[in-house]
Amino acid sequence: MSVPQLSTFQIWLAAARPKTLAAAVVPVAVGSSMAYRAGSFKVSASVIALLVALLIQVGTNFTNDLYDFLKGADTKKRLGPLRVMNARLVSEQQMRKAIFLVFGMAFLLGMILVMQTSWWLLAVGVFSIISGLAYTAGPYPLAYKGLGDIFVFIFFGLVATAGTFYVNAETVTVSALIASVPVGLLITNILVVNNYRDADQDKTAGKRTTAVLFGKRFAKFQYIFSLVLSFAVPLWIYNKGESDYGMLLVFLLLVPAAMLVKGLLTRQGAELNKTLENTAKFTAAYGLTYSIGFLL
């Protein structure tokens, strides 16, 4: 793998993995739009929630970059996008400092939301940060034990979306939790493509993702099933009378969804990087139309 010449800014931008940051933006956008519909939207709370979500996402990406390298999951044979530790662009000490700084900033900003709402939110924030670290670090790394998908679904889906609703409305409803499900599923699909692409290499490195544990066929089924549910939930919300026709805007994305499935089923190896990128873009587009559906 040839290593490009990058500036310091470009190196840390690559480490932050900007193409994955939809995983932080979409839950906050959807949670904020639900709060707006409920008449409880607060600009400051949503902005701080967005910054906290972005920092936790970046901190998790930094941790993943470091520990996948240290554990041997990232090697010179890597098929995915550039990883700065694997490319020897950042030292282990520099990355550890960056992880501490980013998660520390997330904690401090999160404390503002805690003081504006309830102290029990502190436990949620601390557990979110610990889980971001434990995704690939610690004595029981979640991503190496087949728990990565569950972690992403819960924290980047349910917690981030319903949590944003909470810091605005200071309550969490069953409807808000149900509405969070498609967000978690689609963000998890980004991970599914990544794990599907890297299944053979992960198996060699002892990284037991769901694609390794249950096979690539299961990963394909999981991806398609999540896409189907992401359209079923808005339809359920509409049929329950909790939203009007705007909720059906997501169905404009049926054709792009079909193209995603085609890409997953027909591409192999490094070609799946395009499917990974398109899955992230689809998640962003879904988040936009889904949010607009709540606002209309």
C-alpha positions in Angstrom: 0.0 0.0 0.0 1.6 3.3 -1.1 1.4 6.1 1.5 0.5 9.5 0.1 2.3 12.7 1.2 -0.1 14.4 3.6 0.1 17.6 5.7 -0.5 17.4 9.4 -4.1 18.6 9.0 -4.7 16.0 6.2 -3.4 13.2 8.4 -5.7 14.0 11.3 -8.6 14.6 9.0 -8.0 11.1 7.6 -7.8 9.7 11.1 -11.2 11.3 11.9 -12.8 9.5 8.9 -15.0 12.4 7.7 -17.0 10.0 5.5 -18.3 8.2 8.6 -19.4 11.4 10.4 -22.9 11.0 9.1 -23.2 8.5 12.0 -23.0 11.5 14.3 -24.9 14.1 12.4 -28.0 12.1 11.4 -29.1 11.1 14.9 -28.9 14.7 16.1 -30.8 16.0 13.1 -33.6 13.4 13.5 -33.8 13.9 17.3 -33.9 17.7 16.8 -36.6 17.5 14.2 -38.7 15.3 16.5 -38.2 17.9 19.3 -39.3 20.7 16.9 -42.4 18.8 16.0 -43.1 18.4 19.8 -42.7 22.1 20.2 -39.6 21.7 22.4 -36.7 22.5 20.1 -33.7 24.3 21.6 -31.0 25.5 19.3 -28.2 25.6 21.9 -29.0 22.1 23.2 -29.0 20.6 19.6 -25.7 22.4 18.7 -24.0 21.1 21.8 -25.4 17.6 21.3 -24.1 17.7 17.7 -20.6 18.7 18.9 -20.6 15.9 21.6 -21.8 13.3 19.0 -19.1 14.3 16.5 -16.3 14.2 19.2 -17.4 10.8 20.4 -17.5 9.5 16.8 -14.0 10.9 16.1 -12.7 9.6 19.4 -14.1 6.2 18.6 -12.4 6.3 15.2 -9.1 7.3 16.7 -9.3 4.4 19.2 -10.3 2.0 16.4 -7.3 3.2 14.3 -4.9 2.7 17.1 -6.1 -0.7 18.5 -6.8 -2.3 15.1 -3.2 -1.5 14.3 -1.8 -2.8 17.6 -3.9 -6.0 17.5 -2.9 -6.8 13.9 -6.3 -6.3 12.3 -4.9 -3.6 10.1 -1.9 -4.7 8.0 -0.2 -3.8 4.7 -2.8 -6.0 3.0 -5.7 -3.8 4.2 -8.4 -3.3 1.6 -10.1 -0.3 3.2 -9.3 3.4 3.2 -6.1 4.8 4.7 -5.5 4.3 8.4 -2.9 6.6 9.8 -1.5 4.2 12.4 -1.2 1.4 9.8 0.5 3.9 7.4 2.9 5.0 10.2 1.8 8.6 9.8 1.1 9.0 13.6 2.9 7.6 16.5 1.2 5.6 19.2 1.9 8.3 21.8 0.4 11.0 19.5 -2.8 9.0 19.0 -3.2 8.2 22.7 -3.0 12.0 23.4 -5.5 12.7 20.6 -7.9 10.2 22.0 -7.7 11.7 25.5 -8.2 15.2 24.1 -11.2 14.4 22.0 -13.0 12.4 24.6 -12.1 15.0 27.2 -13.7 17.7 25.1 -16.8 15.6 24.6 -17.1 15.1 28.4 -16.8 18.8 29.1 -19.3 19.9 26.5 -21.6 17.1 27.7 -21.5 18.5 31.2 -23.3 21.6 29.8 -26.2 19.5 28.8 -26.1 17.7 32.1 -26.4 21.0 34.0 -29.2 22.1 31.7 -31.3 18.9 32.1 -30.6 16.1 34.6 -27.6 14.5 36.4 -28.7 11.1 35.2 -27.6 12.2 31.7 -24.0 12.2 33.1 -24.1 8.4 33.4 -25.3 8.1 29.8 -22.5 10.3 28.6 -19.8 8.6 30.6 -21.0 5.2 29.4 -21.1 6.4 25.8 -17.4 7.5 26.1 -16.4 4.2 27.8 -18.2 2.2 25.1 -16.4 4.3 22.4 -13.1 3.3 24.0 -14.2 -0.3 24.6 -15.2 -0.7 20.9 -11.7 -1.9 20.1 -9.7 -1.2 23.3 -9.6 -2.7 26.8 -9.8 -6.3 28.0 -13.0 -7.1 26.2 -13.1 -5.1 22.9 -16.6 -5.1 21.6 -15.7 -5.2 17.9 -13.6 -8.3 18.5 -16.3 -10.2 20.3 -19.2 -9.8 17.7 -20.8 -7.0 19.7 -19.8 -4.1 17.4 -23.1 -4.0 15.6 -25.2 -3.9 18.8 -22.9 -1.2 20.2 -23.4 1.0 17.1 -27.1 0.4 16.9 -27.7 1.3 20.6 -25.3 4.3 21.0 -25.3 5.9 17.5 -28.9 5.0 16.9 -31.1 4.9 20.0 -29.0 6.8 22.5 -27.9 9.6 20.1 -31.3 10.2 18.6 -33.5 9.8 21.6 -30.8 11.6 23.7 -31.0 14.6 21.4 -34.7 14.6 21.8 -34.3 14.4 25.5 -31.9 17.4 25.9 -34.5 19.4 23.9 -37.7 18.2 25.4 -36.4 16.8 28.8 -38.4 13.6 28.3 -38.1 10.4 26.2 -41.2 8.9 24.7 -41.8 5.5 23.2 -42.4 7.2 19.9 -39.0 8.8 20.0 -37.3 5.5 20.7 -39.2 3.8 17.8 -38.3 6.6 15.5 -34.7 6.1 16.4 -34.6 2.6 15.1 -34.0 3.3 11.4 -31.2 5.7 12.3 -29.4 2.9 14.3 -30.0 0.3 11.6 -28.6 2.5 8.7 -25.6 3.6 10.7 -24.9 -0.1 11.6 -25.1 -0.9 7.9 -21.9 1.3 7.4 -20.2 -1.1 9.8 -21.7 -4.2 8.1 -20.2 -3.2 4.8 -16.8 -2.6 6.5 -16.9 -6.0 8.2 -18.1 -7.8 5.1 -15.2 -6.4 3.1 -12.6 -7.3 5.8 -14.1 -10.6 6.9 -11.2 -12.7 5.7 -8.5 -10.4 7.1 -10.4 -10.0 10.4 -10.7 -13.8 10.8 -6.9 -14.2 10.5 -6.4 -11.4 13.1 -8.9 -13.0 15.5 -11.4 -10.1 15.1 -14.7 -11.9 15.5 -17.2 -9.6 13.8 -20.7 -10.8 12.9 -19.4 -11.3 9.3 -16.7 -13.6 10.7 -19.0 -15.4 13.3 -22.0 -15.9 11.0 -20.5 -15.6 7.5 -20.8 -13.2 4.6 -24.2 -14.4 3.7 -25.5 -13.3 7.1 -23.9 -9.9 6.6 -25.7 -9.5 3.3 -29.1 -10.5 4.9 -28.5 -8.2 7.8 -27.8 -5.3 5.5 -30.9 -5.8 3.3 -33.1 -6.5 6.3 -32.0 -3.2 7.9 -32.8 -1.3 4.7 -36.2 -2.8 4.6 -36.9 -1.9 8.2 -35.7 1.6 7.6 -38.7 2.1 5.2 -41.1 0.1 7.4 -40.7 2.2 10.5 -41.7 5.6 8.8 -44.7 3.8 7.2 -45.7 2.5 10.7 -45.4 6.0 12.1 -47.6 7.4 9.3 -50.2 4.6 9.8 -50.3 5.3 13.5 -51.3 8.9 12.7 -48.2 10.3 14.5 -47.1 12.1 11.3 -48.6 13.2 8.0 -47.5 12.6 4.4 -44.1 14.2 5.0 -43.0 11.0 6.8 -43.3 9.2 3.4 -40.5 11.3 1.9 -38.0 8.6 2.7 -39.6 6.5 0.0 -38.0 8.8 -2.6 -34.9 6.8 -1.7 -36.1 3.4 -2.7 -34.1 3.4 -6.0 -30.9 4.4 -4.3 -31.5 1.7 -1.7 -31.9 -0.9 -4.4 -28.6 0.3 -5.9 -26.9 -0.1 -2.6 -28.0 -3.8 -2.4 -26.8 -4.3 -6.0 -23.4 -2.9 -5.0 -23.1 -5.1 -2.0 -24.0 -8.2 -3.9 -21.8 -7.6 -7.0 -18.7 -6.0 -5.6 -15.7 -7.7 -3.9 -12.6 -6.7 -2.1 -11.5 -3.1 -2.4 -14.5 -2.4 -4.8 -16.7 -2.5 -1.6 -15.1 0.8 -0.5 -17.5 2.4 -3.0 -20.4 0.6 -1.4 -19.2 1.8 2.0 -19.1 5.4 0.8 -22.5 5.1 -0.8 -24.0 3.6 2.3 -22.7 6.6 4.3 -24.2 9.0 1.7 -27.5 7.1 1.7 -27.6 7.4 5.5 -27.1 11.1 5.3 -29.8 11.4 2.6 -32.2 9.3 4.7 -31.5 11.4 7.7 -32.3 14.6 5.8 -35.6 13.3 4.3 -36.6 11.6 7.6 -36.0 14.9 9.5 -37.9 16.9 7.0 -40.7 14.4 7.4 -41.0 15.3 11.0 -40.8 19.0 10.4 -43.5 19.2 7.7 
